[in-house]
Amino acid sequence: MRTMVGATRRHRRSRKAATKIITPDTWRKMSGEFMTIQETAEYLNVSTSWIYRNATRSGLTPYRFAAGTNAKIRFRVSEVEAWIRQQRPH
């Protein structure tokens, strides 16, 4: 029986390169400009799991507030709206 351990490791992407870490001081200044993962999923009418899996592949840039496993991931409202306009057929 074959295990999938090696296969799953190969397909993982490093999220550190695609995310930007924001300091607490910057967060206080810009808190109205960002949406949570849940808010972004509702706005785009997709599931939160889709956001986790496909957002960076689709061109949405996640911003990490803090470091480590408890980091808050947010998306800039203006970038989400621009992404929506880009997805529409011309």
Secondary structure as GFF3:
##gff-version 3
##sequence-region A 1 90
A	DSSP	alpha_helix	5	11	.	.	.	ID=ss1
A	DSSP	beta_strand	20	22	.	.	.	ID=ss2
A	DSSP	alpha_helix	24	30	.	.	.	ID=ss3
A	DSSP	three_ten_helix	31	33	.	.	.	ID=ss4
A	DSSP	beta_strand	34	36	.	.	.	ID=ss5
A	DSSP	alpha_helix	37	44	.	.	.	ID=ss6
A	DSSP	alpha_helix	48	58	.	.	.	ID=ss7
A	DSSP	beta_strand	62	65	.	.	.	ID=ss8
A	DSSP	beta_strand	72	76	.	.	.	ID=ss9
A	DSSP	alpha_helix	77	87	.	.	.	ID=ss10
###
